[in-house]
Amino acid sequence: MTLLIVSIILNIIPIIVLPMLYNNLPNDIPAYVDFLGNVMVSVEKNNLTILRLPLMGIIFSMVCFIMYTVKLPDIKQKYNKIIWSIVAFIGSIKMGVTSIEVCLYENLEYIKIFRILVFVLSGTGIITLLYDVIKIYKNKVKVVQYKNGLNKMKIIIVGILLLVYVLITIIPVYKYII
């Protein structure tokens, strides 16, 4: 549960900080970058484009929280909670923390250090996640068990959150991609 709370905090911080720094941010905001950090698509600065990643992170954390509450038998419940906490944390690093990178575009050295830090934190989370996924699926957790652990309301909420997530991902950049 602690990682879920940390993930929400890591996504809320940029929602507070970025509007305060709005006038100091570049006019073009990177929307998509490749693995090396090269900007593939940039968008014009506005409130949605600067808050896009943290909003996606909050939505992602909400989905993780719902999946965290899925009731599974025995030890699988423990590993399910660990898995979704780690997934939320990795998502918050990728979306919430990375969104702050736009403040560093003046200094390439800071960006390199920042990206290494994000890479190390994300990599550590992914390794831990893989370990826990193996633990939970070692006893063959079936999709049916997840479905039985989710009521219809949770399924609808997750569906709506995922739809909003996709819209927030696409809408600010659709004219640049087409």
Rosetta blueprint (number, residue, H / E / L):
1 M L
2 T H
3 L H
4 L H
5 I H
6 V H
7 S H
8 I H
9 I H
10 L H
11 N H
12 I H
13 I H
14 P H
15 I H
16 I H
17 V H
18 L H
19 P H
20 M H
21 L L
22 Y H
23 N H
24 N H
25 L L
26 P L
27 N L
28 D E
29 I E
30 P E
31 A E
32 Y E
33 V E
34 D L
35 F L
36 L L
37 G L
38 N L
39 V E
40 M E
41 V E
42 S E
43 V E
44 E E
45 K L
46 N L
47 N H
48 L H
49 T H
50 I H
51 L H
52 R H
53 L H
54 P H
55 L H
56 M H
57 G H
58 I H
59 I H
60 F H
61 S H
62 M H
63 V H
64 C H
65 F H
66 I H
67 M H
68 Y H
69 T L
70 V L
71 K L
72 L L
73 P L
74 D L
75 I H
76 K H
77 Q H
78 K H
79 Y H
80 N H
81 K H
82 I H
83 I H
84 W H
85 S H
86 I H
87 V H
88 A H
89 F H
90 I H
91 G H
92 S H
93 I H
94 K H
95 M H
96 G H
97 V H
98 T H
99 S H
100 I H
101 E H
102 V H
103 C H
104 L H
105 Y L
106 E L
107 N L
108 L H
109 E H
110 Y H
111 I H
112 K H
113 I H
114 F H
115 R H
116 I H
117 L H
118 V H
119 F H
120 V H
121 L H
122 S H
123 G H
124 T H
125 G H
126 I H
127 I H
128 T H
129 L H
130 L H
131 Y H
132 D H
133 V H
134 I H
135 K H
136 I H
137 Y H
138 K L
139 N L
140 K L
141 V L
142 K L
143 V H
144 V H
145 Q H
146 Y H
147 K H
148 N H
149 G H
150 L L
151 N L
152 K H
153 M H
154 K H
155 I H
156 I H
157 I H
158 V H
159 G H
160 I H
161 L H
162 L H
163 L H
164 V H
165 Y H
166 V H
167 L H
168 I H
169 T H
170 I H
171 I H
172 P H
173 V H
174 Y H
175 K H
176 Y H
177 I H
178 I L
